[in-house]
Amino acid sequence: MAAGSGQYVVETHEFRKAYGSIVALEALTISVPNAAIGLLGANGAGKSTLIKGLLGLLKPTSGSATVLGLPVESHGPEIRQRIGYMPESDALPGDVTASDFVGHMAEMSGLPSRAARQRANDVLFHVGLREERYRLMREFSTGMKQRVKLAQAIVHDPDLVFLDEPTNGMDPSGREDMLDLIHRIHHDLGITVMLSSHILGDVERVCDYVIMLDAGRLVVAGDIDSLRRSTADVVVRVDGDVERFRGALARRGIDSTVEGADIVIVAHSDREFDAVRDAVVETGCALRALKPRELTLEDVYIRTVSGLDAAPVEAAGVAGGT
């Protein structure tokens, strides 16, 4: 990154946005590294408000934010030159070809006309619209329109791209193709991606880092792999008499539960692992597995917002409303 510390692409401090008595974002403080970032939350959680704030398109009620090391309130135009944005809504002009539209967006970003045309064709090829680039966009399917919106967001080679519900309205096959494209944008082209979605499966599929919002509040933010392992649960699997094995654990003060073929215990120290070893010896069971339990993002979300009156976030499938 040319600006900033290079450690974080987005930072907010007590970032708050209210519309009268309605609070869209409540004192949000995050530091987001260079990664494929998932911005996750139910409809109305504050995702779009946060994106607009980071784009400098709305002024926070209080607090501050920096993007690519630049303060949003004083460097909005400069930030917008270095980022791309794929909107949730369908705002494409129907009587224009994809090539002309993406080329125009490239020129708007400062590319000379000939270079913009070549760059547009290259990017449309990259997103899978090589043959369709000269068709009028009113003839496009929903999936094709989503690809055009993605193309215009990256045509100027931004440092960071915001993707607002990029799989909205797509069938399962198109959704998988779009997620593959997003993965390649970050890992092959080196563009930092922030994917805003209410679908857990989309974020889990392509992202390394997640920000979870609920009713304008931060639920949790962190590396996805670390969040999945943020539990003391340990999975044990044995061949033999499972109930006898659990009885041996109980005699050593270790509670356990059965989930399918697995025995789950909570391990806070080496004592629990010693108990598993001793129970194996006592019962003669064969130990087949002993590993930390990995949570899904759905587990993390539910555990974190447990007790809150929160709308459920979808775990899989195609996005419904936005």
C-alpha positions as CSV (number, residue, x, y, z in Angstrom):
1,M,0.0,0.0,0.0
2,A,1.3,3.4,-0.9
3,A,-0.4,5.2,2.0
4,G,-0.8,4.4,5.6
5,S,1.0,2.0,7.8
6,G,0.5,-0.9,5.4
7,Q,-0.9,-3.0,8.2
8,Y,-4.5,-2.2,7.9
9,V,-6.6,-1.3,4.9
10,V,-9.6,-0.1,7.0
11,E,-9.7,1.4,10.5
12,T,-12.6,2.9,12.3
13,H,-12.7,4.4,15.8
14,E,-16.1,4.8,17.6
15,F,-17.6,5.2,14.1
16,R,-21.3,6.0,14.6
17,K,-24.1,6.9,12.2
18,A,-27.6,7.9,13.3
19,Y,-30.6,9.1,11.4
20,G,-32.5,11.0,14.1
21,S,-33.4,8.4,16.7
22,I,-32.5,5.5,14.4
23,V,-28.9,4.3,14.9
24,A,-27.5,2.6,11.8
25,L,-24.0,2.0,13.2
26,E,-23.1,2.1,16.9
27,A,-19.6,3.1,18.0
28,L,-17.8,0.7,15.5
29,T,-14.1,0.2,16.2
30,I,-12.2,-2.2,13.9
31,S,-8.8,-2.6,12.3
32,V,-9.0,-4.7,9.1
33,P,-5.9,-6.2,7.6
34,N,-5.1,-6.7,3.9
35,A,-7.2,-9.8,3.1
36,A,-10.3,-11.2,1.5
37,I,-12.7,-9.6,4.0
38,G,-16.3,-10.7,4.7
39,L,-18.7,-8.0,5.9
40,L,-21.5,-10.2,7.3
41,G,-24.8,-9.5,8.8
42,A,-28.6,-9.8,8.4
43,N,-30.5,-7.3,6.3
44,G,-30.5,-4.0,8.1
45,A,-27.4,-4.8,10.1
46,G,-25.5,-1.7,8.9
47,K,-23.4,-3.2,6.2
48,S,-24.3,-0.7,3.4
49,T,-24.1,2.2,5.8
50,L,-20.6,1.2,6.7
51,I,-19.5,0.9,3.1
52,K,-21.0,4.3,2.3
53,G,-19.2,5.8,5.2
54,L,-15.9,4.2,4.1
55,L,-16.4,5.6,0.6
56,G,-16.9,9.1,2.1
57,L,-20.4,9.3,0.8
58,L,-21.9,9.9,4.2
59,K,-20.6,11.8,7.2
60,P,-20.5,9.9,10.5
61,T,-22.5,11.3,13.4
62,S,-19.3,10.8,15.5
63,G,-16.1,8.9,15.3
64,S,-13.6,8.5,12.5
65,A,-12.4,6.2,9.8
66,T,-9.4,5.7,7.6
67,V,-9.2,3.7,4.3
68,L,-5.8,2.8,2.8
69,G,-4.3,5.0,5.5
70,L,-6.3,8.1,4.5
71,P,-8.8,9.8,6.7
72,V,-12.2,9.5,5.0
73,E,-13.6,12.9,6.0
74,S,-10.7,14.8,4.4
75,H,-9.6,12.5,1.6
76,G,-12.8,11.1,0.2
77,P,-12.1,11.9,-3.5
78,E,-8.5,10.4,-3.2
79,I,-9.8,7.3,-1.6
80,R,-12.5,6.8,-4.2
81,Q,-9.8,7.0,-6.9
82,R,-8.1,4.0,-5.4
83,I,-11.1,1.8,-4.8
84,G,-13.7,0.0,-6.8
85,Y,-17.4,-0.4,-5.9
86,M,-19.9,-3.0,-7.1
87,P,-23.4,-1.8,-6.0
88,E,-26.1,-4.1,-4.8
89,S,-28.8,-2.4,-7.0
90,D,-29.1,-2.9,-10.8
91,A,-28.1,0.5,-12.1
92,L,-26.8,-0.5,-15.6
93,P,-27.9,1.4,-18.7
94,G,-29.8,-1.0,-20.8
95,D,-29.1,0.6,-24.3
96,V,-25.3,0.4,-23.9
97,T,-23.0,-2.5,-24.6
98,A,-21.0,-4.0,-21.8
99,S,-17.8,-3.0,-23.7
100,D,-18.8,0.6,-24.0
101,F,-20.0,0.9,-20.4
102,V,-16.9,-0.7,-18.8
103,G,-14.7,1.3,-21.2
104,H,-16.5,4.5,-20.2
105,M,-16.0,3.7,-16.5
106,A,-12.3,3.1,-17.2
107,E,-12.0,6.5,-18.8
108,M,-13.9,8.1,-15.8
109,S,-11.1,6.6,-13.7
110,G,-8.4,8.4,-15.7
111,L,-7.4,5.9,-18.4
112,P,-6.9,7.3,-22.0
113,S,-9.6,6.3,-24.4
114,R,-7.6,3.6,-26.3
115,A,-6.2,2.1,-23.1
116,A,-9.6,2.2,-21.5
117,R,-11.1,0.2,-24.4
118,Q,-8.4,-2.4,-24.2
119,R,-8.6,-2.6,-20.5
120,A,-12.4,-3.0,-20.6
121,N,-12.1,-5.9,-23.0
122,D,-9.5,-7.6,-20.9
123,V,-11.5,-7.3,-17.8
124,L,-14.8,-8.5,-19.4
125,F,-12.9,-11.5,-20.7
126,H,-11.6,-12.1,-17.1
127,V,-15.2,-12.1,-15.7
128,G,-16.5,-14.5,-18.4
129,L,-18.2,-12.0,-20.9
130,R,-15.9,-12.3,-23.8
131,E,-18.5,-13.2,-26.4
132,E,-21.3,-11.0,-24.9
133,R,-19.3,-7.8,-24.5
134,Y,-20.8,-6.2,-27.6
135,R,-24.4,-7.0,-26.7
136,L,-26.8,-4.4,-25.2
137,M,-27.0,-4.9,-21.5
138,R,-30.8,-4.9,-21.5
139,E,-30.5,-8.4,-23.0
140,F,-28.4,-9.7,-20.2
141,S,-29.4,-12.2,-17.5
142,T,-29.1,-11.3,-13.8
143,G,-25.8,-13.2,-13.6
144,M,-24.4,-11.4,-16.7
145,K,-25.3,-8.1,-15.2
146,Q,-23.6,-9.0,-11.9
147,R,-20.4,-9.8,-13.9
148,V,-20.6,-6.4,-15.7
149,K,-20.9,-4.7,-12.3
150,L,-17.9,-6.6,-11.1
151,A,-15.9,-5.7,-14.2
152,Q,-16.5,-1.9,-13.9
153,A,-15.5,-2.2,-10.2
154,I,-12.0,-3.5,-11.1
155,V,-11.4,-2.1,-14.5
156,H,-9.1,0.7,-13.1
157,D,-7.0,-1.8,-11.0
158,P,-8.0,-0.5,-7.6
159,D,-6.2,-1.2,-4.3
160,L,-9.5,-2.2,-2.6
161,V,-12.9,-3.2,-4.0
162,F,-16.2,-3.2,-2.1
163,L,-18.7,-5.8,-3.4
164,D,-22.2,-5.3,-2.1
165,E,-24.2,-8.5,-2.2
166,P,-22.5,-9.7,-5.4
167,T,-24.4,-13.0,-5.6
168,N,-27.8,-11.4,-5.2
169,G,-30.4,-13.0,-7.5
170,M,-28.0,-15.5,-9.0
171,D,-28.8,-19.2,-9.5
172,P,-26.5,-21.8,-7.7
173,S,-24.2,-22.3,-10.7
174,G,-23.8,-18.5,-11.3
175,R,-23.3,-18.0,-7.6
176,E,-20.4,-20.4,-7.6
177,D,-18.8,-18.8,-10.6
178,M,-19.1,-15.4,-9.0
179,L,-17.4,-16.6,-5.8
180,D,-14.6,-18.1,-7.9
181,L,-14.1,-14.8,-9.6
182,I,-14.0,-12.9,-6.3
183,H,-11.4,-15.5,-5.0
184,R,-9.2,-14.9,-8.1
185,I,-9.5,-11.1,-7.8
186,H,-7.8,-11.2,-4.4
187,H,-5.4,-14.1,-4.8
188,D,-4.4,-13.7,-8.4
189,L,-4.8,-10.0,-9.1
190,G,-3.8,-8.8,-5.6
191,I,-6.8,-6.6,-5.0
192,T,-8.1,-6.4,-1.4
193,V,-11.7,-7.4,-1.4
194,M,-14.5,-6.5,1.1
195,L,-17.5,-8.7,0.4
196,S,-20.7,-7.5,2.0
197,S,-23.3,-10.4,2.3
198,H,-26.0,-11.8,4.5
199,I,-25.1,-15.3,3.4
200,L,-22.6,-17.1,5.7
201,G,-21.7,-19.7,3.0
202,D,-20.5,-16.9,0.6
203,V,-18.2,-15.4,3.2
204,E,-17.0,-18.8,4.4
205,R,-16.2,-19.8,0.8
206,V,-13.9,-16.9,-0.2
207,C,-12.9,-14.8,2.8
208,D,-10.0,-15.0,5.2
209,Y,-11.3,-12.3,7.6
210,V,-14.8,-11.5,8.8
211,I,-16.6,-8.5,10.3
212,M,-20.0,-9.5,11.8
213,L,-22.6,-6.8,12.4
214,D,-25.9,-7.1,14.1
215,A,-28.4,-4.2,14.3
216,G,-25.5,-1.7,13.8
217,R,-23.3,-3.2,16.5
218,L,-20.1,-5.1,16.0
219,V,-20.6,-8.8,16.9
220,V,-17.0,-10.0,16.2
221,A,-14.1,-9.3,13.9
222,G,-11.2,-11.5,13.2
223,D,-9.4,-14.1,11.2
224,I,-11.8,-16.8,10.2
225,D,-9.6,-19.7,11.0
226,S,-8.9,-18.3,14.4
227,L,-12.6,-17.7,15.1
228,R,-13.4,-21.3,14.1
229,R,-10.9,-22.5,16.7
230,S,-12.0,-20.2,19.4
231,T,-13.5,-22.9,21.5
232,A,-12.2,-25.3,24.2
233,D,-14.2,-28.2,22.7
234,V,-12.2,-31.3,21.8
235,V,-13.6,-34.1,19.6
236,V,-12.7,-37.6,20.6
237,R,-13.5,-40.7,18.5
238,V,-12.9,-44.3,19.6
239,D,-13.5,-47.8,18.4
240,G,-15.1,-49.8,21.2
241,D,-17.7,-49.4,23.9
242,V,-18.4,-45.6,23.8
243,E,-20.5,-45.6,26.9
244,R,-17.9,-47.5,28.9
245,F,-15.3,-45.0,27.6
246,R,-17.5,-42.1,28.7
247,G,-17.9,-43.7,32.1
248,A,-14.1,-43.9,32.5
249,L,-13.9,-40.2,31.6
250,A,-16.7,-39.4,34.2
251,R,-14.8,-41.2,36.9
252,R,-11.9,-38.8,36.2
253,G,-14.2,-35.8,36.5
254,I,-14.6,-35.2,32.7
255,D,-18.1,-34.5,31.4
256,S,-18.8,-35.5,27.8
257,T,-21.5,-35.4,25.2
258,V,-22.1,-37.6,22.1
259,E,-22.6,-36.1,18.7
260,G,-23.0,-38.8,16.1
261,A,-19.8,-40.9,16.1
262,D,-18.0,-38.2,18.2
263,I,-17.5,-37.7,21.9
264,V,-17.1,-34.0,22.8
265,I,-15.3,-32.8,25.9
266,V,-14.2,-29.4,27.1
267,A,-10.4,-29.2,27.5
268,H,-9.1,-26.3,29.6
269,S,-5.7,-27.9,30.4
270,D,-3.6,-31.0,29.9
271,R,-5.7,-32.8,32.6
272,E,-8.5,-33.5,30.1
273,F,-6.0,-35.0,27.6
274,D,-4.5,-37.1,30.3
275,A,-8.0,-38.4,31.2
276,V,-8.6,-39.4,27.6
277,R,-5.3,-41.3,27.6
278,D,-6.1,-43.1,30.8
279,A,-9.6,-43.9,29.7
280,V,-8.3,-45.5,26.5
281,V,-5.9,-47.7,28.6
282,E,-8.7,-48.6,31.1
283,T,-11.3,-49.6,28.5
284,G,-9.1,-51.0,25.8
285,C,-10.8,-48.7,23.2
286,A,-8.8,-47.7,20.2
287,L,-8.3,-44.0,19.9
288,R,-9.1,-42.9,16.3
289,A,-9.3,-39.1,16.6
290,L,-8.4,-36.4,19.2
291,K,-8.6,-32.9,17.8
292,P,-9.9,-29.4,18.5
293,R,-13.4,-28.8,17.4
294,E,-13.7,-26.3,14.5
295,L,-16.7,-24.1,14.6
296,T,-18.5,-22.8,11.5
297,L,-19.2,-19.1,11.0
298,E,-22.8,-19.9,11.9
299,D,-21.6,-21.4,15.2
300,V,-19.5,-18.3,15.9
301,Y,-22.4,-15.9,15.0
302,I,-25.0,-17.8,17.1
303,R,-22.7,-18.1,20.1
304,T,-21.7,-14.5,20.0
305,V,-25.2,-13.0,19.7
306,S,-26.7,-15.6,22.0
307,G,-29.3,-13.9,24.1
308,L,-29.8,-11.0,21.7
309,D,-33.0,-10.3,19.8
310,A,-31.2,-10.7,16.4
311,A,-32.5,-11.7,13.0
312,P,-30.9,-14.9,11.7
313,V,-28.2,-14.8,9.1
314,E,-28.5,-17.3,6.3
315,A,-26.1,-20.2,6.4
316,A,-26.3,-21.3,2.8
317,G,-28.2,-21.0,-0.4
318,V,-28.9,-18.1,-2.7
319,A,-29.5,-14.7,-1.3
320,G,-33.1,-13.7,-0.9
321,G,-33.9,-10.1,-0.1
322,T,-31.2,-7.5,0.4
